[in-house]
Amino acid sequence: MNLPIEQTWLILVDLLTMLKKKGIIIPSTLNRDLGLVKSSVSFYLRDPTHPDMIKEYDRANIMITEIQDNLLEIASRFGDNFYNQWIDKLKRANLGEEVYAKPDHGSKFQTNTPPGFSIAKIHLQNPIAEDRVQEIAEYENLILEFENDTVIAIYGDEANVKSGLKELATFFNE
């Protein structure tokens, strides 16, 4: 199943990355919220007929709209051409067009990696509190996706992912 929200998510992650490369400091809450959207959509895709999953999907749509508004407001500072480029991509995604191709390879560790981002997965021995990991993710400008209680996917620039993994290494043996 290919949902417009998945394309919107990829576009917003690409926009966030572009803004960071332009030197814009992005509020850490946007990274966290993008991770939550990704998790909510993944949760929904497991069983789109289940009422709890439908609620997750609705919540993800509301959250991604807020993220989109925030990032587009920042993008508007770079002129009409830059801003309109992203508006066009988002419109196309909302119409169901595939703007970014999903990775088509078998590596579990690269599934749905956004353009320009690296990914790492952490497999913990025991579940840990989300806020412990989130603080490090915010500091390192990473996006987290909790696949389950003991598997966490980390998205970000390659250097940030490496630095974040060093910080998170203390949790591996807990």
Order of alpha helices (4+ residues) and beta strands (2+ residues): alpha-alpha-alpha-alpha-beta-alpha-beta-beta-alpha
